[in-house]
């Protein structure tokens, strides 16, 4: 309450400046991301997606020039994100707030979006509750339950009756574990064991041995990107837990291109779920992938990149629908129900929840032309986050 009152006072003091700024022919977008610190790479990938969209479509829309104002949280700091959002509104006079690679950033900024009545575009931040924190929030990224509940259902329908879950012991891992288990057990499956590994520098040997002792048909994995996918992949293979004898399920981070290169043949046969698949053969995706690589020194896009790219698409199209009206109420109404073809596939914004609706892809690591790739083996269209209204 104190923060709310303080912001209202500051906002009132800066209101005349903001109104003057909004009358100009510029749309200012405040981008809040962890440009420094442990999540800087995610921020850079998301920013590259934003930049590519602007480069492709120009920096003018609805007769106004797009201007970005970037703010660095340095990591998952909700108090910093809230302060920066306040600065963006009051001092910088932004019309829209965007970015948010991490859930704590989005949760910190949400009250400011409400108080200032600014459209807030969450381009990643994958926890379900994010969009419920403000009526001005819309998400263009993904949610963990959206991916993994559908994945759990598919796993049972594919013939697996028993599974073991092994996830990193932090928020996203807990969400993934809960969502996969819910989808799997509701479909008729049984979870025969569950374990959580330390987030920082884990030794997977003891955990994987417990999985081996349980001898499940399948094991579901969720670990952060970086060095962990290769390490857990090797630990599983060393104990004979590998396809085809044991099915390995995971969220897509486990088989990112960098992880596949590190894991080598031990990755063959791993099945993952994701909302964006780099190798998806589609004209829009092929064009996006090549343009991204050209603009970023050969590096490929990822989930952060596509979230930023589609976030800018939503902003541009909303501004077109409002004919340049940047009020939060006009923009959020324009965003509700919006649908388009993205490089990731067909997607839309649920008009009730303001959350992303999209295809969930099931991929299997296979050897293609001598290289391991994520090959799409099943598509689940029009998937919504299953938790809205149930928490």
Short mmCIF file of the C-alpha atoms (twelve columns), coordinates in Angstrom:
data_MODEL
# 
_entry.id   MODEL 
# 
loop_
_atom_site.group_PDB 
_atom_site.id 
_atom_site.type_symbol 
_atom_site.label_atom_id 
_atom_site.label_alt_id 
_atom_site.label_comp_id 
_atom_site.label_asym_id 
_atom_site.label_seq_id 
_atom_site.Cartn_x 
_atom_site.Cartn_y 
_atom_site.Cartn_z 
_atom_site.pdbx_PDB_model_num 
ATOM 1   C CA . UNK A 1   0.000   0.000   0.000   1 
ATOM 2   C CA . UNK A 2   2.835   2.368   0.866   1 
ATOM 3   C CA . UNK A 3   4.483   1.750   -2.527  1 
ATOM 4   C CA . UNK A 4   1.166   2.359   -4.252  1 
ATOM 5   C CA . UNK A 5   0.638   5.694   -2.483  1 
ATOM 6   C CA . UNK A 6   4.209   6.835   -3.130  1 
ATOM 7   C CA . UNK A 7   3.907   6.024   -6.802  1 
ATOM 8   C CA . UNK A 8   0.571   7.825   -7.078  1 
ATOM 9   C CA . UNK A 9   2.198   10.955  -5.653  1 
ATOM 10  C CA . UNK A 10  5.198   10.755  -7.963  1 
ATOM 11  C CA . UNK A 11  2.977   10.004  -10.935 1 
ATOM 12  C CA . UNK A 12  0.825   13.037  -10.237 1 
ATOM 13  C CA . UNK A 13  3.898   15.239  -10.042 1 
ATOM 14  C CA . UNK A 14  5.135   13.973  -13.382 1 
ATOM 15  C CA . UNK A 15  1.765   13.795  -15.101 1 
ATOM 16  C CA . UNK A 16  2.038   17.032  -17.063 1 
ATOM 17  C CA . UNK A 17  5.415   15.954  -18.434 1 
ATOM 18  C CA . UNK A 18  4.005   12.568  -19.455 1 
ATOM 19  C CA . UNK A 19  0.999   14.067  -21.191 1 
ATOM 20  C CA . UNK A 20  3.258   16.442  -23.085 1 
ATOM 21  C CA . UNK A 21  5.460   13.516  -24.097 1 
ATOM 22  C CA . UNK A 22  2.514   11.423  -25.285 1 
ATOM 23  C CA . UNK A 23  1.369   14.224  -27.575 1 
ATOM 24  C CA . UNK A 24  4.575   13.917  -29.565 1 
ATOM 25  C CA . UNK A 25  4.884   11.624  -32.564 1 
ATOM 26  C CA . UNK A 26  6.985   9.067   -30.703 1 
ATOM 27  C CA . UNK A 27  5.965   5.838   -28.995 1 
ATOM 28  C CA . UNK A 28  8.393   5.101   -26.187 1 
ATOM 29  C CA . UNK A 29  8.748   1.477   -25.138 1 
ATOM 30  C CA . UNK A 30  10.524  0.809   -21.858 1 
ATOM 31  C CA . UNK A 31  12.335  -2.553  -22.009 1 
ATOM 32  C CA . UNK A 32  13.186  -4.154  -18.659 1 
ATOM 33  C CA . UNK A 33  15.655  -7.068  -18.878 1 
ATOM 34  C CA . UNK A 34  18.640  -8.554  -16.967 1 
ATOM 35  C CA . UNK A 35  21.225  -7.199  -19.408 1 
ATOM 36  C CA . UNK A 36  23.989  -7.909  -16.880 1 
ATOM 37  C CA . UNK A 37  24.472  -10.713 -14.370 1 
ATOM 38  C CA . UNK A 38  23.808  -14.457 -14.685 1 
ATOM 39  C CA . UNK A 39  20.855  -14.077 -17.066 1 
ATOM 40  C CA . UNK A 40  22.484  -11.604 -19.457 1 
ATOM 41  C CA . UNK A 41  22.534  -14.118 -22.296 1 
ATOM 42  C CA . UNK A 42  18.768  -14.589 -22.064 1 
ATOM 43  C CA . UNK A 43  18.322  -10.806 -22.126 1 
ATOM 44  C CA . UNK A 44  20.584  -10.459 -25.159 1 
ATOM 45  C CA . UNK A 45  18.672  -13.150 -27.050 1 
ATOM 46  C CA . UNK A 46  15.344  -11.511 -26.218 1 
ATOM 47  C CA . UNK A 47  16.642  -8.077  -27.195 1 
ATOM 48  C CA . UNK A 48  17.939  -9.516  -30.477 1 
ATOM 49  C CA . UNK A 49  14.411  -10.717 -31.238 1 
ATOM 50  C CA . UNK A 50  13.057  -7.219  -30.574 1 
ATOM 51  C CA . UNK A 51  15.760  -5.647  -32.736 1 
ATOM 52  C CA . UNK A 52  15.170  -8.054  -35.618 1 
ATOM 53  C CA . UNK A 53  11.458  -7.245  -35.737 1 
ATOM 54  C CA . UNK A 54  12.164  -3.500  -35.828 1 
ATOM 55  C CA . UNK A 55  14.833  -3.983  -38.493 1 
ATOM 56  C CA . UNK A 56  12.428  -6.013  -40.624 1 
ATOM 57  C CA . UNK A 57  9.324   -3.829  -40.197 1 
ATOM 58  C CA . UNK A 58  10.843  -0.380  -39.690 1 
ATOM 59  C CA . UNK A 59  10.725  1.892   -36.665 1 
ATOM 60  C CA . UNK A 60  7.521   3.680   -37.627 1 
ATOM 61  C CA . UNK A 61  3.981   2.453   -37.007 1 
ATOM 62  C CA . UNK A 62  0.627   4.245   -37.080 1 
ATOM 63  C CA . UNK A 63  2.436   7.451   -38.063 1 
ATOM 64  C CA . UNK A 64  4.682   7.385   -34.988 1 
ATOM 65  C CA . UNK A 65  8.336   6.551   -34.424 1 
ATOM 66  C CA . UNK A 66  9.235   3.670   -32.103 1 
ATOM 67  C CA . UNK A 67  11.868  4.481   -29.480 1 
ATOM 68  C CA . UNK A 68  13.277  1.950   -27.012 1 
ATOM 69  C CA . UNK A 69  14.412  2.887   -23.500 1 
ATOM 70  C CA . UNK A 70  16.348  -0.009  -21.935 1 
ATOM 71  C CA . UNK A 71  16.696  -0.731  -18.209 1 
ATOM 72  C CA . UNK A 72  18.912  -3.397  -16.638 1 
ATOM 73  C CA . UNK A 73  17.702  -5.330  -13.562 1 
ATOM 74  C CA . UNK A 74  20.978  -7.246  -13.222 1 
ATOM 75  C CA . UNK A 75  19.071  -10.421 -12.418 1 
ATOM 76  C CA . UNK A 76  15.806  -11.675 -10.929 1 
ATOM 77  C CA . UNK A 77  15.224  -8.679  -8.608  1 
ATOM 78  C CA . UNK A 78  11.539  -7.692  -8.272  1 
ATOM 79  C CA . UNK A 79  12.278  -4.554  -6.228  1 
ATOM 80  C CA . UNK A 80  14.728  -3.321  -8.885  1 
ATOM 81  C CA . UNK A 81  12.229  -4.064  -11.655 1 
ATOM 82  C CA . UNK A 82  9.556   -2.091  -9.823  1 
ATOM 83  C CA . UNK A 83  11.856  0.895   -9.351  1 
ATOM 84  C CA . UNK A 84  12.917  0.816   -12.991 1 
ATOM 85  C CA . UNK A 85  9.321   0.562   -14.200 1 
ATOM 86  C CA . UNK A 86  8.481   3.597   -12.087 1 
ATOM 87  C CA . UNK A 87  11.432  5.520   -13.547 1 
ATOM 88  C CA . UNK A 88  10.368  4.601   -17.060 1 
ATOM 89  C CA . UNK A 89  6.851   5.926   -16.542 1 
ATOM 90  C CA . UNK A 90  7.596   9.064   -14.558 1 
ATOM 91  C CA . UNK A 91  11.040  10.193  -15.700 1 
ATOM 92  C CA . UNK A 92  11.286  8.711   -19.198 1 
ATOM 93  C CA . UNK A 93  7.627   9.100   -20.129 1 
ATOM 94  C CA . UNK A 94  7.239   5.700   -21.762 1 
ATOM 95  C CA . UNK A 95  3.951   4.621   -23.311 1 
ATOM 96  C CA . UNK A 96  4.476   0.849   -23.041 1 
ATOM 97  C CA . UNK A 97  6.485   -1.425  -20.720 1 
ATOM 98  C CA . UNK A 98  7.951   -4.632  -22.179 1 
ATOM 99  C CA . UNK A 99  10.622  -7.313  -21.836 1 
ATOM 100 C CA . UNK A 100 10.631  -9.429  -18.663 1 
ATOM 101 C CA . UNK A 101 12.743  -12.508 -19.273 1 
ATOM 102 C CA . UNK A 102 12.250  -13.570 -15.653 1 
ATOM 103 C CA . UNK A 103 9.135   -13.965 -13.497 1 
ATOM 104 C CA . UNK A 104 10.416  -11.820 -10.579 1 
ATOM 105 C CA . UNK A 105 10.936  -8.894  -12.973 1 
ATOM 106 C CA . UNK A 106 7.370   -9.164  -14.230 1 
ATOM 107 C CA . UNK A 107 5.907   -9.484  -10.738 1 
ATOM 108 C CA . UNK A 108 7.842   -6.414  -9.594  1 
ATOM 109 C CA . UNK A 109 6.685   -4.227  -12.479 1 
ATOM 110 C CA . UNK A 110 3.033   -5.328  -12.520 1 
ATOM 111 C CA . UNK A 111 1.775   -2.848  -9.860  1 
ATOM 112 C CA . UNK A 112 3.310   0.034   -11.822 1 
ATOM 113 C CA . UNK A 113 1.529   -1.058  -14.996 1 
ATOM 114 C CA . UNK A 114 -1.749  -1.017  -13.062 1 
ATOM 115 C CA . UNK A 115 -1.207  2.342   -11.363 1 
ATOM 116 C CA . UNK A 116 0.051   4.063   -14.520 1 
ATOM 117 C CA . UNK A 117 -2.431  2.249   -16.781 1 
ATOM 118 C CA . UNK A 118 0.294   1.207   -19.227 1 
ATOM 119 C CA . UNK A 119 0.280   -1.785  -21.558 1 
ATOM 120 C CA . UNK A 120 2.828   -4.295  -20.224 1 
ATOM 121 C CA . UNK A 121 4.045   -6.932  -22.698 1 
ATOM 122 C CA . UNK A 122 5.638   -9.941  -21.012 1 
ATOM 123 C CA . UNK A 123 7.892   -11.555 -23.611 1 
ATOM 124 C CA . UNK A 124 8.933   -14.572 -21.525 1 
ATOM 125 C CA . UNK A 125 8.445   -14.882 -17.691 1 
ATOM 126 C CA . UNK A 126 6.800   -18.315 -17.789 1 
ATOM 127 C CA . UNK A 127 4.951   -18.580 -14.454 1 
ATOM 128 C CA . UNK A 128 1.168   -18.837 -14.825 1 
ATOM 129 C CA . UNK A 129 0.270   -16.155 -12.292 1 
ATOM 130 C CA . UNK A 130 2.111   -13.338 -14.098 1 
ATOM 131 C CA . UNK A 131 -0.788  -12.204 -16.285 1 
ATOM 132 C CA . UNK A 132 -3.115  -12.241 -13.285 1 
ATOM 133 C CA . UNK A 133 -1.122  -9.504  -11.528 1 
ATOM 134 C CA . UNK A 134 -2.447  -6.648  -13.684 1 
ATOM 135 C CA . UNK A 135 -5.280  -6.131  -16.147 1 
ATOM 136 C CA . UNK A 136 -2.749  -4.366  -18.408 1 
ATOM 137 C CA . UNK A 137 -0.454  -7.392  -18.854 1 
ATOM 138 C CA . UNK A 138 -0.374  -9.508  -22.008 1 
ATOM 139 C CA . UNK A 139 2.128   -12.358 -22.565 1 
ATOM 140 C CA . UNK A 140 3.761   -13.422 -25.855 1 
ATOM 141 C CA . UNK A 141 6.184   -16.014 -24.464 1 
ATOM 142 C CA . UNK A 142 5.095   -19.303 -22.924 1 
ATOM 143 C CA . UNK A 143 4.054   -20.833 -19.609 1 
ATOM 144 C CA . UNK A 144 5.601   -23.937 -18.092 1 
ATOM 145 C CA . UNK A 145 2.200   -25.548 -17.311 1 
ATOM 146 C CA . UNK A 146 1.080   -24.879 -20.899 1 
ATOM 147 C CA . UNK A 147 3.934   -27.039 -22.200 1 
ATOM 148 C CA . UNK A 148 4.168   -29.742 -19.583 1 
ATOM 149 C CA . UNK A 149 0.551   -30.542 -18.779 1 
ATOM 150 C CA . UNK A 150 -0.037  -31.256 -22.476 1 
ATOM 151 C CA . UNK A 151 3.248   -33.196 -22.567 1 
ATOM 152 C CA . UNK A 152 2.241   -35.392 -19.623 1 
ATOM 153 C CA . UNK A 153 -1.054  -36.241 -21.293 1 
ATOM 154 C CA . UNK A 154 0.727   -37.073 -24.547 1 
ATOM 155 C CA . UNK A 155 3.283   -39.258 -22.719 1 
ATOM 156 C CA . UNK A 156 0.521   -41.488 -21.332 1 
ATOM 157 C CA . UNK A 157 -1.301  -41.576 -24.659 1 
ATOM 158 C CA . UNK A 158 1.949   -42.641 -26.355 1 
ATOM 159 C CA . UNK A 159 1.944   -45.815 -24.259 1 
ATOM 160 C CA . UNK A 160 3.951   -44.927 -21.129 1 
ATOM 161 C CA . UNK A 161 2.172   -45.968 -17.916 1 
ATOM 162 C CA . UNK A 162 4.817   -45.173 -15.247 1 
ATOM 163 C CA . UNK A 163 7.270   -42.289 -14.943 1 
ATOM 164 C CA . UNK A 164 9.792   -40.807 -12.522 1 
ATOM 165 C CA . UNK A 165 10.289  -37.023 -12.280 1 
ATOM 166 C CA . UNK A 166 13.706  -35.455 -11.666 1 
ATOM 167 C CA . UNK A 167 13.762  -31.647 -11.668 1 
ATOM 168 C CA . UNK A 168 15.925  -28.746 -10.527 1 
ATOM 169 C CA . UNK A 169 14.953  -27.532 -7.065  1 
ATOM 170 C CA . UNK A 170 13.670  -24.024 -7.855  1 
ATOM 171 C CA . UNK A 171 10.435  -22.390 -8.997  1 
ATOM 172 C CA . UNK A 172 10.433  -23.337 -12.693 1 
ATOM 173 C CA . UNK A 173 11.465  -26.895 -11.839 1 
ATOM 174 C CA . UNK A 174 8.662   -27.206 -9.301  1 
ATOM 175 C CA . UNK A 175 6.149   -25.874 -11.844 1 
ATOM 176 C CA . UNK A 176 7.382   -28.306 -14.505 1 
ATOM 177 C CA . UNK A 177 7.249   -31.267 -12.119 1 
ATOM 178 C CA . UNK A 178 3.720   -30.420 -11.000 1 
ATOM 179 C CA . UNK A 179 2.429   -29.784 -14.525 1 
ATOM 180 C CA . UNK A 180 3.877   -32.935 -16.098 1 
ATOM 181 C CA . UNK A 181 2.651   -35.065 -13.184 1 
ATOM 182 C CA . UNK A 182 -0.837  -33.526 -13.388 1 
ATOM 183 C CA . UNK A 183 -1.186  -34.171 -17.109 1 
ATOM 184 C CA . UNK A 184 0.268   -37.683 -16.811 1 
ATOM 185 C CA . UNK A 185 -1.764  -38.870 -13.819 1 
ATOM 186 C CA . UNK A 186 -5.025  -37.285 -14.981 1 
ATOM 187 C CA . UNK A 187 -4.631  -39.232 -18.218 1 
ATOM 188 C CA . UNK A 188 -4.148  -42.470 -16.232 1 
ATOM 189 C CA . UNK A 189 -0.407  -42.709 -15.575 1 
ATOM 190 C CA . UNK A 190 1.452   -43.303 -12.304 1 
ATOM 191 C CA . UNK A 191 4.402   -41.307 -10.933 1 
ATOM 192 C CA . UNK A 192 6.632   -43.950 -9.303  1 
ATOM 193 C CA . UNK A 193 9.133   -41.490 -7.815  1 
ATOM 194 C CA . UNK A 194 10.039  -37.818 -7.656  1 
ATOM 195 C CA . UNK A 195 13.291  -36.079 -6.803  1 
ATOM 196 C CA . UNK A 196 14.823  -32.592 -6.965  1 
ATOM 197 C CA . UNK A 197 18.421  -31.656 -7.697  1 
ATOM 198 C CA . UNK A 198 20.347  -28.567 -6.474  1 
ATOM 199 C CA . UNK A 199 20.272  -25.671 -8.927  1 
ATOM 200 C CA . UNK A 200 23.963  -24.811 -8.527  1 
ATOM 201 C CA . UNK A 201 26.670  -27.298 -9.611  1 
ATOM 202 C CA . UNK A 202 24.797  -30.506 -8.862  1 
ATOM 203 C CA . UNK A 203 26.381  -33.959 -8.863  1 
ATOM 204 C CA . UNK A 204 23.678  -36.011 -10.547 1 
ATOM 205 C CA . UNK A 205 25.099  -39.463 -9.757  1 
ATOM 206 C CA . UNK A 206 23.148  -40.176 -6.546  1 
ATOM 207 C CA . UNK A 207 19.906  -38.829 -7.998  1 
ATOM 208 C CA . UNK A 208 20.216  -40.850 -11.182 1 
ATOM 209 C CA . UNK A 209 21.031  -43.976 -9.170  1 
ATOM 210 C CA . UNK A 210 17.713  -43.582 -7.347  1 
ATOM 211 C CA . UNK A 211 15.987  -43.399 -10.709 1 
ATOM 212 C CA . UNK A 212 17.844  -46.553 -11.783 1 
ATOM 213 C CA . UNK A 213 16.712  -48.353 -8.611  1 
ATOM 214 C CA . UNK A 214 13.080  -47.422 -9.307  1 
ATOM 215 C CA . UNK A 215 13.458  -48.814 -12.848 1 
ATOM 216 C CA . UNK A 216 10.704  -46.668 -14.418 1 
ATOM 217 C CA . UNK A 217 9.476   -46.888 -18.001 1 
ATOM 218 C CA . UNK A 218 10.312  -43.204 -18.384 1 
ATOM 219 C CA . UNK A 219 11.971  -40.327 -16.555 1 
ATOM 220 C CA . UNK A 220 10.922  -36.694 -16.911 1 
ATOM 221 C CA . UNK A 221 13.783  -34.147 -16.603 1 
ATOM 222 C CA . UNK A 222 13.796  -30.400 -16.039 1 
ATOM 223 C CA . UNK A 223 17.136  -28.618 -15.590 1 
ATOM 224 C CA . UNK A 224 18.337  -25.115 -16.459 1 
ATOM 225 C CA . UNK A 225 20.261  -24.581 -19.677 1 
ATOM 226 C CA . UNK A 226 24.040  -24.244 -19.783 1 
ATOM 227 C CA . UNK A 227 26.236  -27.102 -18.550 1 
ATOM 228 C CA . UNK A 228 23.542  -29.147 -16.780 1 
ATOM 229 C CA . UNK A 229 21.831  -30.796 -19.787 1 
ATOM 230 C CA . UNK A 230 25.032  -32.499 -20.925 1 
ATOM 231 C CA . UNK A 231 25.938  -33.506 -17.355 1 
ATOM 232 C CA . UNK A 232 22.597  -35.120 -16.579 1 
ATOM 233 C CA . UNK A 233 22.450  -36.725 -20.024 1 
ATOM 234 C CA . UNK A 234 25.816  -38.392 -19.417 1 
ATOM 235 C CA . UNK A 235 24.821  -39.483 -15.880 1 
ATOM 236 C CA . UNK A 236 21.666  -41.137 -17.214 1 
ATOM 237 C CA . UNK A 237 23.496  -42.889 -20.053 1 
ATOM 238 C CA . UNK A 238 26.253  -44.123 -17.694 1 
ATOM 239 C CA . UNK A 239 23.602  -45.980 -15.669 1 
ATOM 240 C CA . UNK A 240 21.825  -47.437 -18.637 1 
ATOM 241 C CA . UNK A 241 18.942  -44.988 -18.514 1 
ATOM 242 C CA . UNK A 242 18.680  -44.100 -22.164 1 
ATOM 243 C CA . UNK A 243 16.343  -44.608 -25.094 1 
ATOM 244 C CA . UNK A 244 15.005  -46.936 -26.277 1 
ATOM 245 C CA . UNK A 245 15.127  -48.994 -23.059 1 
ATOM 246 C CA . UNK A 246 14.127  -46.018 -20.878 1 
ATOM 247 C CA . UNK A 247 12.225  -43.122 -22.366 1 
ATOM 248 C CA . UNK A 248 13.693  -39.720 -21.479 1 
ATOM 249 C CA . UNK A 249 11.207  -36.840 -21.447 1 
ATOM 250 C CA . UNK A 250 12.127  -33.205 -20.818 1 
ATOM 251 C CA . UNK A 251 11.307  -29.581 -21.512 1 
ATOM 252 C CA . UNK A 252 13.161  -28.241 -24.552 1 
ATOM 253 C CA . UNK A 253 16.135  -26.752 -22.691 1 
ATOM 254 C CA . UNK A 254 17.586  -30.252 -22.334 1 
ATOM 255 C CA . UNK A 255 18.161  -30.532 -26.076 1 
ATOM 256 C CA . UNK A 256 19.096  -27.001 -27.123 1 
ATOM 257 C CA . UNK A 257 21.592  -27.119 -30.029 1 
ATOM 258 C CA . UNK A 258 24.492  -26.359 -27.662 1 
ATOM 259 C CA . UNK A 259 23.379  -29.167 -25.339 1 
ATOM 260 C CA . UNK A 260 23.069  -31.640 -28.211 1 
ATOM 261 C CA . UNK A 261 26.607  -30.857 -29.282 1 
ATOM 262 C CA . UNK A 262 27.864  -31.548 -25.750 1 
ATOM 263 C CA . UNK A 263 25.817  -34.721 -25.215 1 
ATOM 264 C CA . UNK A 264 26.647  -36.361 -28.521 1 
ATOM 265 C CA . UNK A 265 25.044  -39.742 -29.208 1 
ATOM 266 C CA . UNK A 266 23.668  -40.014 -25.660 1 
ATOM 267 C CA . UNK A 267 20.992  -37.512 -26.689 1 
ATOM 268 C CA . UNK A 268 19.619  -39.734 -29.456 1 
ATOM 269 C CA . UNK A 269 15.966  -40.589 -28.779 1 
ATOM 270 C CA . UNK A 270 15.313  -37.989 -26.056 1 
ATOM 271 C CA . UNK A 271 11.788  -36.570 -26.359 1 
ATOM 272 C CA . UNK A 272 11.078  -32.956 -25.418 1 
ATOM 273 C CA . UNK A 273 8.269   -30.427 -25.474 1 
ATOM 274 C CA . UNK A 274 8.583   -26.800 -26.619 1 
ATOM 275 C CA . UNK A 275 6.611   -23.976 -28.171 1 
ATOM 276 C CA . UNK A 276 9.378   -22.990 -30.588 1 
ATOM 277 C CA . UNK A 277 11.371  -25.473 -32.625 1 
ATOM 278 C CA . UNK A 278 14.390  -24.114 -34.468 1 
ATOM 279 C CA . UNK A 279 14.286  -26.809 -37.147 1 
ATOM 280 C CA . UNK A 280 10.577  -26.488 -37.923 1 
ATOM 281 C CA . UNK A 281 10.384  -26.398 -41.719 1 
ATOM 282 C CA . UNK A 282 8.061   -23.485 -42.450 1 
ATOM 283 C CA . UNK A 283 8.647   -20.459 -44.704 1 
ATOM 284 C CA . UNK A 284 8.188   -17.951 -41.861 1 
ATOM 285 C CA . UNK A 285 10.488  -19.860 -39.524 1 
ATOM 286 C CA . UNK A 286 13.107  -20.453 -42.210 1 
ATOM 287 C CA . UNK A 287 13.195  -16.739 -43.017 1 
ATOM 288 C CA . UNK A 288 13.275  -15.776 -39.326 1 
ATOM 289 C CA . UNK A 289 16.052  -18.249 -38.493 1 
ATOM 290 C CA . UNK A 290 18.306  -17.148 -41.337 1 
ATOM 291 C CA . UNK A 291 17.727  -13.416 -40.748 1 
ATOM 292 C CA . UNK A 292 18.436  -13.894 -37.041 1 
ATOM 293 C CA . UNK A 293 21.668  -15.761 -37.702 1 
ATOM 294 C CA . UNK A 294 22.796  -13.114 -40.166 1 
ATOM 295 C CA . UNK A 295 22.129  -10.344 -37.661 1 
ATOM 296 C CA . UNK A 296 23.740  -12.167 -34.716 1 
ATOM 297 C CA . UNK A 297 26.998  -13.583 -35.983 1 
ATOM 298 C CA . UNK A 298 25.612  -16.985 -36.877 1 
ATOM 299 C CA . UNK A 299 23.903  -17.627 -33.557 1 
ATOM 300 C CA . UNK A 300 20.487  -19.267 -33.739 1 
ATOM 301 C CA . UNK A 301 17.299  -17.881 -32.144 1 
ATOM 302 C CA . UNK A 302 15.790  -19.483 -29.055 1 
ATOM 303 C CA . UNK A 303 12.689  -19.198 -26.860 1 
ATOM 304 C CA . UNK A 304 13.736  -15.728 -25.646 1 
ATOM 305 C CA . UNK A 305 14.315  -14.513 -29.195 1 
ATOM 306 C CA . UNK A 306 10.885  -15.579 -30.446 1 
ATOM 307 C CA . UNK A 307 9.194   -14.086 -27.377 1 
ATOM 308 C CA . UNK A 308 10.787  -10.707 -28.093 1 
ATOM 309 C CA . UNK A 309 10.025  -10.905 -31.811 1 
ATOM 310 C CA . UNK A 310 6.348   -11.738 -31.276 1 
ATOM 311 C CA . UNK A 311 6.084   -9.197  -28.471 1 
ATOM 312 C CA . UNK A 312 7.018   -6.472  -30.915 1 
ATOM 313 C CA . UNK A 313 4.533   -7.850  -33.430 1 
ATOM 314 C CA . UNK A 314 1.776   -7.512  -30.857 1 
ATOM 315 C CA . UNK A 315 2.806   -3.929  -30.037 1 
ATOM 316 C CA . UNK A 316 2.922   -2.903  -33.706 1 
ATOM 317 C CA . UNK A 317 -0.430  -4.491  -34.528 1 
ATOM 318 C CA . UNK A 318 -2.099  -3.058  -31.424 1 
ATOM 319 C CA . UNK A 319 -0.873  0.437   -32.351 1 
ATOM 320 C CA . UNK A 320 -2.263  -0.026  -35.852 1 
ATOM 321 C CA . UNK A 321 -5.654  -1.029  -34.444 1 
ATOM 322 C CA . UNK A 322 -5.761  1.983   -32.109 1 
ATOM 323 C CA . UNK A 323 -4.460  4.288   -34.863 1 
ATOM 324 C CA . UNK A 324 -1.612  5.355   -32.624 1 
ATOM 325 C CA . UNK A 325 -3.589  5.744   -29.396 1 
ATOM 326 C CA . UNK A 326 -1.090  4.674   -26.719 1 
ATOM 327 C CA . UNK A 327 -3.434  4.611   -23.733 1 
ATOM 328 C CA . UNK A 328 -3.189  1.362   -21.824 1 
ATOM 329 C CA . UNK A 329 -6.922  0.701   -22.026 1 
ATOM 330 C CA . UNK A 330 -7.004  1.087   -25.817 1 
ATOM 331 C CA . UNK A 331 -3.911  -1.060  -26.360 1 
ATOM 332 C CA . UNK A 332 -4.941  -3.909  -24.062 1 
ATOM 333 C CA . UNK A 333 -8.342  -4.087  -25.740 1 
ATOM 334 C CA . UNK A 334 -6.605  -4.206  -29.119 1 
ATOM 335 C CA . UNK A 335 -4.392  -7.053  -27.905 1 
ATOM 336 C CA . UNK A 336 -7.234  -9.252  -26.618 1 
ATOM 337 C CA . UNK A 337 -8.094  -11.933 -29.141 1 
ATOM 338 C CA . UNK A 338 -5.291  -10.920 -31.527 1 
ATOM 339 C CA . UNK A 339 -4.152  -13.831 -33.728 1 
ATOM 340 C CA . UNK A 340 -1.283  -14.184 -36.186 1 
ATOM 341 C CA . UNK A 341 1.108   -16.579 -37.881 1 
ATOM 342 C CA . UNK A 342 4.469   -16.496 -36.120 1 
ATOM 343 C CA . UNK A 343 7.735   -18.244 -36.981 1 
ATOM 344 C CA . UNK A 344 6.772   -20.537 -34.090 1 
ATOM 345 C CA . UNK A 345 3.398   -21.342 -35.761 1 
ATOM 346 C CA . UNK A 346 -0.171  -20.083 -35.288 1 
ATOM 347 C CA . UNK A 347 -0.668  -18.134 -32.059 1 
ATOM 348 C CA . UNK A 348 -3.199  -15.848 -30.426 1 
ATOM 349 C CA . UNK A 349 -3.978  -13.958 -27.229 1 
ATOM 350 C CA . UNK A 350 -6.803  -15.361 -25.119 1 
ATOM 351 C CA . UNK A 351 -9.292  -12.468 -24.746 1 
ATOM 352 C CA . UNK A 352 -10.266 -13.636 -21.248 1 
ATOM 353 C CA . UNK A 353 -6.829  -14.222 -19.695 1 
ATOM 354 C CA . UNK A 354 -4.615  -12.078 -21.982 1 
ATOM 355 C CA . UNK A 355 -2.241  -15.053 -22.150 1 
ATOM 356 C CA . UNK A 356 -0.677  -16.724 -25.156 1 
ATOM 357 C CA . UNK A 357 -2.418  -19.602 -26.942 1 
ATOM 358 C CA . UNK A 358 -0.168  -21.649 -29.205 1 
ATOM 359 C CA . UNK A 359 0.926   -25.012 -30.574 1 
ATOM 360 C CA . UNK A 360 2.867   -27.305 -28.257 1 
ATOM 361 C CA . UNK A 361 5.432   -29.369 -30.158 1 
ATOM 362 C CA . UNK A 362 6.643   -32.825 -29.172 1 
ATOM 363 C CA . UNK A 363 10.139  -33.405 -30.574 1 
ATOM 364 C CA . UNK A 364 12.476  -36.396 -30.675 1 
ATOM 365 C CA . UNK A 365 16.232  -36.166 -31.077 1 
ATOM 366 C CA . UNK A 366 17.112  -37.968 -34.293 1 
ATOM 367 C CA . UNK A 367 20.103  -38.086 -36.608 1 
ATOM 368 C CA . UNK A 368 19.420  -36.056 -39.754 1 
ATOM 369 C CA . UNK A 369 22.091  -35.808 -42.448 1 
ATOM 370 C CA . UNK A 370 24.723  -36.898 -39.947 1 
ATOM 371 C CA . UNK A 371 23.719  -34.415 -37.232 1 
ATOM 372 C CA . UNK A 372 21.447  -34.733 -34.206 1 
ATOM 373 C CA . UNK A 373 18.340  -32.551 -34.407 1 
ATOM 374 C CA . UNK A 374 15.023  -32.051 -32.641 1 
ATOM 375 C CA . UNK A 375 12.515  -33.569 -35.065 1 
ATOM 376 C CA . UNK A 376 8.841   -32.734 -34.509 1 
ATOM 377 C CA . UNK A 377 6.868   -35.968 -34.074 1 
ATOM 378 C CA . UNK A 378 3.570   -34.530 -32.828 1 
ATOM 379 C CA . UNK A 379 1.778   -31.181 -32.624 1 
ATOM 380 C CA . UNK A 380 -0.892  -30.150 -30.115 1 
ATOM 381 C CA . UNK A 381 -2.634  -27.031 -31.468 1 
ATOM 382 C CA . UNK A 382 -4.297  -24.148 -29.617 1 
ATOM 383 C CA . UNK A 383 -3.014  -24.992 -26.127 1 
ATOM 384 C CA . UNK A 384 -3.936  -22.606 -23.300 1 
ATOM 385 C CA . UNK A 385 -2.349  -22.400 -19.876 1 
ATOM 386 C CA . UNK A 386 -4.452  -24.857 -17.816 1 
ATOM 387 C CA . UNK A 387 -4.040  -23.095 -14.467 1 
ATOM 388 C CA . UNK A 388 -5.801  -19.768 -15.004 1 
ATOM 389 C CA . UNK A 389 -8.801  -19.580 -12.742 1 
ATOM 390 C CA . UNK A 390 -7.723  -22.641 -10.729 1 
ATOM 391 C CA . UNK A 391 -5.062  -21.166 -8.411  1 
# 
